[in-house]
Amino acid sequence: MNILIKNGRMIDPANQCDAIQDIYIAEGKIAGIAQAPAGFSANQTIDATGLIVAPGLVDLSTRLREPGLEYKATLTSELQAAVAGGVTSVACLPDTEPTLDEPGLVEMLKYRAKTLNLAHVYPLGALTTQLQGKTLTEMYELTQAGCVGFTQADQPIIDTQVLWRAFEYAITFGYTLFLRAEDSFLAKDGVAHDGEVASRLGLKGIPSAAESLALATILRIASETNAKLHICRLSTAEGVALVRNAKKQGVSVTADVSIQHLHLTELDIGYFNTFAHLRPPLRTQRDLEALCEGVKDGTIDAICSDHTPVDDDDKILPFAESEIGATGLELLLPLSLKWADAYQIPVSTIIQRISTSPANIMGIPAGRLSVGDAADIVIFDSKTFTKIDANKLKSMGKNTPFLNLELPGQVEYTFVEGQARFSRL
């Protein structure tokens, strides 16, 4: 099907384009920009006047809950949520049941995702068997099955010798390690930032040092081995400073932050609001400002949704017993636009942080609008506000601290390989 998207404001950070351009799509690919290819005849024309046309969003941290946790969410529901939010590619975490530590499981997930024909799914394989931090998985075989990197999700590797071997293996084969820094002993049983709010509410705290101490170790090993490292979901001012310094020293490191941590602090726990029970925990205003500055100056390369759909019953428990996480795929774009407006950040920079840069980190062919590329495109209205209504979310997880807020950024169309996988019309 040939499609013409005309009169839209095309924002493509990869090609440094921010201009009114027409885009021509044929056979699932971008066939022309600004000028129609020879013999092109459109079967469908979309007038994008007043709208932004950008590369489909790429999310670095998504829990799809399959296999094994379908009562929380299904692959179908969460990929529908992805395209409704303009997300065309997702990196899924391996903390499923069973864990994604065997090639057969990865191949099954990839096949299921392909048959659904919604967003692209790029699995992150388990770095150690069962995420137990003891024995490295067969990373080569997992890569052959479709993994784009390796992670422990939220499970630490306590044995630094195992961690060192993982880095050495990764550098040998060119793999990227996706690690979240947290000292398991300092964080043990913690449910909130170790500060005034946690003390007032009687909650066990997780100190900022839990992140910075673990991060210092990870960065030192990365420096020694020269492996490609991605730090997942930074949460502290000290963590931002450590990554900034490591980059200056030439360490091959990138980093991301969840969109929730650019908007919320420990104060948003309020009176035991379990929707604000996140990992890493919400930190202080000082930390939030440091994270924002890190995104602005490029220390933090990407913003992720940290999408974690949770069953309602698991969120109505007492705060310390409630399940961790917030749904985020459908909120990544509007929350990013709201943040950009508050800090006077150009929309092109935001698109870079939630599309181009995440694609580069994963090493996938996405996050850009070039002739010959797959037509993974989002068209959205940055000026229209939408109320976040639990009943209208496509995700099975309705757990977000942003319910009932009005946010900018209404997705009109999401194209995946030239097919409209979501349309507001």
C-alpha positions as CSV (number, residue, x, y, z in Angstrom):
1,M,0.0,0.0,0.0
2,N,1.3,3.4,-1.0
3,I,0.8,6.2,1.6
4,L,1.5,9.9,1.4
5,I,1.9,11.8,4.7
6,K,1.7,15.4,3.7
7,N,2.3,18.8,5.3
8,G,3.5,17.4,8.6
9,R,6.4,18.8,10.7
10,M,8.9,16.1,10.2
11,I,11.3,15.8,13.2
12,D,14.2,13.4,12.6
13,P,17.1,14.0,14.9
14,A,19.2,11.3,13.2
15,N,19.2,13.4,10.0
16,Q,19.0,16.7,11.8
17,C,15.7,17.5,10.1
18,D,13.0,19.7,11.6
19,A,10.9,21.0,8.7
20,I,7.6,20.7,6.9
21,Q,8.2,17.7,4.7
22,D,6.1,15.1,2.8
23,I,6.8,11.5,3.3
24,Y,6.1,8.8,0.8
25,I,5.7,5.2,1.9
26,A,5.7,2.1,-0.4
27,E,6.1,-1.6,0.4
28,G,6.5,-0.9,4.1
29,K,9.5,1.4,3.6
30,I,10.1,5.1,3.2
31,A,10.3,5.6,-0.5
32,G,10.8,9.3,-0.6
33,I,11.0,12.5,1.5
34,A,10.0,15.9,0.2
35,Q,9.9,14.6,-3.4
36,A,7.8,11.7,-4.7
37,P,9.7,8.7,-6.1
38,A,9.2,8.0,-9.8
39,G,5.8,6.5,-10.6
40,F,4.5,6.9,-7.0
41,S,0.7,6.9,-6.7
42,A,-0.8,7.1,-3.2
43,N,-3.6,4.7,-2.1
44,Q,-4.0,6.7,1.1
45,T,-3.2,10.4,1.9
46,I,-2.9,11.6,5.4
47,D,-2.9,15.4,5.9
48,A,-0.6,16.0,8.9
49,T,-1.0,19.8,8.9
50,G,-0.3,21.0,12.4
51,L,1.0,17.6,13.5
52,I,4.5,16.3,14.2
53,V,5.7,13.3,12.2
54,A,8.6,11.5,13.9
55,P,10.4,8.1,14.0
56,G,8.4,5.6,16.1
57,L,9.4,5.7,19.7
58,V,11.8,3.1,21.1
59,D,11.5,2.0,24.7
60,L,14.5,0.5,26.5
61,S,12.6,-1.0,29.5
62,T,9.3,-2.9,29.0
63,R,7.9,-5.8,30.9
64,L,5.5,-7.6,28.6
65,R,4.7,-10.2,31.3
66,E,4.8,-13.2,28.8
67,P,5.6,-15.9,29.3
68,G,4.1,-16.9,32.7
69,L,2.6,-13.7,34.1
70,E,-0.4,-13.3,31.8
71,Y,-2.7,-12.5,34.7
72,K,-0.9,-9.2,34.9
73,A,-0.7,-8.5,31.2
74,T,-0.5,-10.3,27.9
75,L,1.7,-9.7,24.9
76,T,-1.3,-8.6,22.9
77,S,-2.5,-6.0,25.5
78,E,0.9,-4.5,26.0
79,L,1.9,-4.3,22.3
80,Q,-1.5,-2.6,21.7
81,A,-0.6,-0.2,24.4
82,A,2.8,0.4,22.8
83,V,1.4,1.4,19.4
84,A,-1.3,3.5,21.1
85,G,1.5,5.4,22.7
86,G,3.5,5.8,19.4
87,V,6.1,3.1,20.5
88,T,7.1,0.9,17.6
89,S,10.0,-0.9,19.2
90,V,10.4,-2.2,22.7
91,A,13.2,-3.9,24.6
92,C,11.6,-6.5,26.9
93,L,13.2,-7.6,30.2
94,P,13.9,-11.2,31.0
95,D,12.3,-11.5,34.5
96,T,9.4,-13.6,33.3
97,E,8.3,-17.1,34.4
98,P,10.3,-18.9,33.1
99,T,13.2,-16.5,32.8
100,L,14.4,-15.6,29.3
101,D,17.6,-17.5,29.7
102,E,17.1,-20.2,27.0
103,P,17.1,-19.7,23.2
104,G,13.8,-21.6,22.8
105,L,12.0,-19.2,25.0
106,V,13.4,-16.2,23.2
107,E,12.5,-17.7,19.8
108,M,8.9,-18.4,21.0
109,L,8.5,-14.8,22.3
110,K,9.8,-13.4,19.0
111,Y,7.5,-15.6,17.0
112,R,4.5,-14.6,19.1
113,A,5.3,-11.0,18.8
114,K,5.7,-11.3,15.0
115,T,2.4,-13.0,14.5
116,L,0.6,-10.2,16.4
117,N,2.0,-7.8,13.9
118,L,2.1,-4.8,16.3
119,A,5.3,-3.3,17.7
120,H,8.7,-4.8,17.2
121,V,9.9,-6.8,20.2
122,Y,13.7,-7.0,21.0
123,P,14.4,-9.3,24.0
124,L,17.1,-8.6,26.5
125,G,18.4,-12.0,27.6
126,A,19.2,-13.0,31.1
127,L,22.8,-12.4,31.9
128,T,22.9,-15.2,34.4
129,T,20.9,-18.4,34.7
130,Q,17.5,-17.7,36.4
131,L,18.9,-14.3,37.1
132,Q,20.6,-15.8,40.2
133,G,23.9,-14.0,39.6
134,K,25.9,-17.2,39.7
135,T,26.4,-18.8,36.2
136,L,26.5,-16.9,32.9
137,T,24.0,-17.9,30.3
138,E,24.9,-19.0,26.8
139,M,25.0,-15.5,25.5
140,Y,26.0,-16.4,22.0
141,E,23.1,-18.8,21.5
142,L,20.7,-16.2,23.0
143,T,22.0,-13.6,20.6
144,Q,21.4,-16.0,17.7
145,A,17.8,-16.5,19.0
146,G,17.2,-12.7,18.9
147,C,18.5,-11.1,22.0
148,V,20.0,-7.6,21.5
149,G,21.7,-7.4,24.9
150,F,21.9,-8.9,28.4
151,T,20.6,-7.8,31.7
152,Q,19.8,-8.8,35.3
153,A,16.6,-6.7,35.3
154,D,16.4,-5.8,39.0
155,Q,18.4,-8.7,40.3
156,P,22.0,-7.9,41.3
157,I,25.2,-9.9,40.7
158,I,26.8,-9.9,44.2
159,D,29.9,-11.9,43.1
160,T,32.1,-9.3,41.3
161,Q,34.1,-12.2,39.8
162,V,31.0,-13.3,37.9
163,L,30.4,-9.7,36.9
164,W,33.9,-9.3,35.6
165,R,33.6,-12.5,33.6
166,A,30.3,-11.2,32.1
167,F,32.1,-8.0,30.9
168,E,35.0,-10.0,29.5
169,Y,32.6,-12.3,27.6
170,A,30.6,-9.2,26.4
171,I,33.7,-7.5,25.0
172,T,34.8,-10.7,23.2
173,F,31.6,-10.9,21.2
174,G,30.6,-7.2,21.2
175,Y,27.5,-7.6,23.4
176,T,26.0,-4.7,25.4
177,L,25.3,-5.2,29.1
178,F,22.2,-3.4,30.5
179,L,22.7,-3.1,34.2
180,R,20.9,-1.3,37.0
181,A,23.2,-0.3,39.8
182,E,22.0,-1.2,43.3
183,D,23.9,-2.6,46.2
184,S,21.7,-5.5,47.4
185,F,22.7,-5.3,51.0
186,L,22.1,-1.6,51.4
187,A,18.8,-2.0,49.5
188,K,17.6,-5.1,51.4
189,D,13.9,-4.9,52.3
190,G,13.8,-1.2,51.3
191,V,10.7,0.2,49.7
192,A,11.3,4.0,49.6
193,H,14.1,6.5,49.5
194,D,16.0,6.6,52.8
195,G,15.0,10.1,53.9
196,E,12.5,12.2,55.8
197,V,9.4,10.8,54.0
198,A,10.3,7.2,54.6
199,S,11.0,7.9,58.3
200,R,7.7,9.8,58.8
201,L,5.8,6.9,57.2
202,G,7.7,4.2,58.9
203,L,9.0,2.7,55.7
204,K,12.3,0.9,55.3
205,G,14.6,3.1,53.2
206,I,17.0,2.6,50.4
207,P,19.9,5.1,50.6
208,S,21.3,6.9,47.6
209,A,24.6,5.2,48.3
210,A,23.0,1.9,47.3
211,E,23.1,3.2,43.7
212,S,26.4,5.1,43.8
213,L,28.5,2.3,45.4
214,A,27.3,-0.3,43.0
215,L,27.6,2.0,40.1
216,A,31.2,2.8,40.9
217,T,32.1,-0.9,40.8
218,I,30.3,-1.4,37.5
219,L,31.9,1.6,35.9
220,R,35.4,0.5,37.1
221,I,35.0,-3.0,35.6
222,A,33.7,-1.4,32.4
223,S,36.8,0.8,32.3
224,E,39.1,-2.1,32.8
225,T,37.4,-4.3,30.1
226,N,36.3,-1.7,27.6
227,A,32.9,-3.5,27.2
228,K,29.8,-1.7,26.1
229,L,27.7,-0.8,29.1
230,H,24.3,0.7,29.5
231,I,23.2,1.9,32.9
232,C,19.5,1.4,33.4
233,R,17.2,3.8,35.3
234,L,19.5,6.2,37.1
235,S,17.9,7.8,40.2
236,T,20.4,9.8,42.1
237,A,22.5,13.0,41.7
238,E,25.6,11.0,42.6
239,G,24.8,8.4,39.9
240,V,24.6,11.1,37.3
241,A,27.9,12.6,38.4
242,L,29.6,9.2,38.2
243,V,28.3,8.5,34.7
244,R,29.3,12.0,33.5
245,N,32.8,11.5,34.8
246,A,33.1,8.0,33.3
247,K,32.1,9.4,29.9
248,K,34.8,12.1,30.2
249,Q,37.3,9.4,30.9
250,G,36.4,7.5,27.8
251,V,34.4,4.7,29.3
252,S,32.0,3.1,26.7
253,V,28.8,3.8,28.8
254,T,25.3,5.1,28.1
255,A,22.5,5.6,30.5
256,D,18.8,6.1,30.8
257,V,16.2,7.4,33.3
258,S,12.6,6.5,33.7
259,I,10.1,9.2,32.8
260,Q,8.6,8.9,36.3
261,H,11.8,10.0,37.9
262,L,11.8,13.2,35.8
263,H,8.5,14.2,37.3
264,L,8.1,12.7,40.8
265,T,10.0,12.8,44.1
266,E,9.7,10.9,47.4
267,L,7.0,13.5,48.4
268,D,4.7,11.9,45.8
269,I,4.4,8.8,48.0
270,G,2.1,11.1,49.9
271,Y,0.0,9.0,52.2
272,F,1.2,5.6,51.1
273,N,0.3,6.0,47.4
274,T,1.3,2.5,46.1
275,F,1.2,3.7,42.5
276,A,4.4,5.6,43.5
277,H,6.0,2.4,44.7
278,L,8.8,2.2,42.2
279,R,12.3,0.7,41.8
280,P,14.6,2.5,42.0
281,P,12.6,4.5,44.5
282,L,11.6,8.1,43.9
283,R,14.3,10.3,45.3
284,T,14.7,13.9,46.5
285,Q,14.1,17.1,44.6
286,R,17.9,17.5,44.4
287,D,18.1,14.1,42.7
288,L,15.3,15.0,40.3
289,E,17.0,18.2,39.3
290,A,20.3,16.4,38.7
291,L,18.5,13.8,36.5
292,C,16.9,16.6,34.5
293,E,20.2,18.3,34.0
294,G,21.7,15.0,33.0
295,V,19.1,14.5,30.2
296,K,19.5,18.1,29.1
297,D,23.3,17.9,28.8
298,G,23.4,14.4,27.3
299,T,24.9,12.6,30.3
300,I,21.7,10.6,30.3
301,D,21.2,9.4,26.7
302,A,17.7,8.1,26.8
303,I,14.3,8.2,28.6
304,C,12.4,5.0,29.1
305,S,8.9,4.2,30.3
306,D,10.0,1.4,32.7
307,H,6.7,-0.1,31.8
308,T,5.6,-2.5,34.5
309,P,1.9,-3.5,34.4
310,V,0.7,-4.8,37.8
311,D,-2.5,-6.5,38.8
312,D,-4.9,-4.3,40.7
313,D,-5.0,-6.7,43.7
314,D,-1.2,-6.3,44.1
315,K,-1.4,-2.5,44.3
316,I,-4.1,-2.2,46.9
317,L,-1.9,-3.9,49.6
318,P,-0.1,-1.9,52.3
319,F,2.7,0.1,50.7
320,A,5.6,-2.1,51.8
321,E,3.7,-5.2,50.6
322,S,2.5,-3.8,47.3
323,E,4.1,-4.8,44.0
324,I,6.6,-2.4,42.5
325,G,6.0,-0.6,39.2
326,A,4.0,1.7,37.0
327,T,2.5,1.3,33.6
328,G,4.2,3.6,31.1
329,L,4.1,2.7,27.4
330,E,1.1,5.0,26.7
331,L,2.5,7.8,28.9
332,L,6.1,8.0,27.6
333,L,5.3,10.5,24.9
334,P,2.9,12.8,26.8
335,L,5.1,12.8,30.0
336,S,8.2,13.5,27.9
337,L,6.5,16.4,26.1
338,K,5.2,17.8,29.5
339,W,8.8,17.6,30.9
340,A,10.3,19.2,27.8
341,D,7.8,22.1,28.0
342,A,8.6,22.7,31.7
343,Y,12.3,22.8,31.1
344,Q,12.1,24.6,27.7
345,I,13.7,21.6,25.9
346,P,13.2,21.5,22.1
347,V,10.8,18.7,20.8
348,S,13.6,17.5,18.6
349,T,15.8,16.8,21.7
350,I,12.9,14.8,23.3
351,I,12.4,12.7,20.1
352,Q,16.2,12.0,20.2
353,R,16.0,10.8,23.8
354,I,12.9,8.5,23.3
355,S,13.6,7.3,19.8
356,T,16.9,7.8,18.1
357,S,19.2,7.3,21.0
358,P,17.5,4.2,22.4
359,A,17.6,2.7,19.0
360,N,21.4,3.4,18.8
361,I,21.9,1.9,22.3
362,M,20.1,-1.3,21.2
363,G,21.8,-1.4,17.8
364,I,18.6,-1.8,15.9
365,P,17.4,-0.2,12.6
366,A,15.0,2.3,14.1
367,G,14.8,5.8,15.4
368,R,15.3,7.6,12.0
369,L,13.4,8.6,8.9
370,S,15.6,7.9,5.9
371,V,14.8,6.7,2.4
372,G,15.0,2.9,2.4
373,D,14.3,2.5,6.1
374,A,11.2,0.7,7.5
375,A,8.3,3.1,7.8
376,D,8.1,3.0,11.6
377,I,6.5,6.4,12.2
378,V,4.4,8.2,14.8
379,I,2.2,11.2,14.0
380,F,1.0,13.2,17.0
381,D,-0.5,16.4,18.0
382,S,1.7,18.1,20.6
383,K,-0.8,20.8,21.5
384,T,-3.8,18.6,22.3
385,F,-4.2,17.5,25.9
386,T,-5.7,14.2,27.0
387,K,-6.9,13.1,30.4
388,I,-5.2,9.9,31.6
389,D,-8.2,7.6,32.1
390,A,-7.6,4.1,33.5
391,N,-10.6,2.8,31.4
392,K,-9.0,4.1,28.2
393,L,-5.6,2.7,28.7
394,K,-4.9,-0.3,26.4
395,S,-2.5,-1.9,28.9
396,M,-3.9,-4.3,31.4
397,G,-2.0,-2.4,34.0
398,K,-3.8,0.7,35.2
399,N,-1.2,1.4,37.8
400,T,0.2,4.9,37.2
401,P,0.6,7.9,39.6
402,F,-0.5,10.2,36.7
403,L,-4.1,9.0,36.6
404,N,-6.7,11.8,35.9
405,L,-4.0,14.3,34.9
406,E,-4.3,16.1,31.5
407,L,-1.1,15.7,29.5
408,P,-0.1,17.0,26.0
409,G,0.6,14.8,23.1
410,Q,-2.2,12.9,21.4
411,V,-1.1,10.1,19.1
412,E,-3.0,10.2,15.8
413,Y,-1.3,7.4,13.9
414,T,1.4,4.8,14.5
415,F,2.8,3.0,11.5
416,V,4.9,-0.1,11.8
417,E,6.6,-1.2,8.6
418,G,4.2,1.0,6.6
419,Q,1.0,-0.4,8.2
420,A,-1.2,1.7,10.4
421,R,-1.2,-0.3,13.7
422,F,-2.9,2.5,15.6
423,S,-5.2,5.2,14.3
424,R,-7.3,7.6,16.4
425,L,-9.8,7.9,13.5
